[in-house]
Amino acid sequence: MANKESLRQTIIDALAQDLSTASNAADTARATATSKETVAENKYDTFGLEASYLAHGQSIRVEELQHAIDHYTSLPFKAFGEDDEIELSATIALIPTDNNKNGNEKVFFIGPAAGGLKIHWNNTDIMVITTGTPLGRQLLGKQLDDVVTLIVNHNPIEYEIIAIY
């Protein structure tokens, strides 16, 4: 389980870095929106309004990242065996069933939030996906050696599940 704890920490560290960047962006956008220099000089001068929209969007992003960190902090990470079905907290390795097509192994982690986050852990590039994505939904309940279909550049490619941990 120590490996899973290190994976958890890698995800939380990546989210914390994104949170810091988003917080700084939100602070900058808020300062810009409330600055005396952004007061509209005429009805077509919308710089201040645009800055306030940006500040609001950045603030929402900060909240989302904080919620994601909270989710990962409290998420029970399961140690998966060969006979287990894929569920939340699984790390899955996939490889194309036809070796002539893009034979690269792809590794995903199914998490509760932060889908699309890319991390590097144990010399492996991993993409976080959620159960709300088509791939996440497709993987749930699958087992080792099952096959899923991914659409890559509008072409369906079948991938075999070669590891669950």
MOLIN-V534124 format. One record per helix or strand. SS is the DSSP state (H for helix, E for strand). FROM is the first residue (numbers start at 1). TO is the last residue. If there is no record, write none. Layout:
<<SS,FROM,TO> <SS,FROM,TO>>
This chain:
<<H,2,33> <H,36,38> <H,47,74> <E,91,96> <E,106,111> <E,118,121> <E,124,130> <H,134,139> <E,147,152> <E,155,164>>
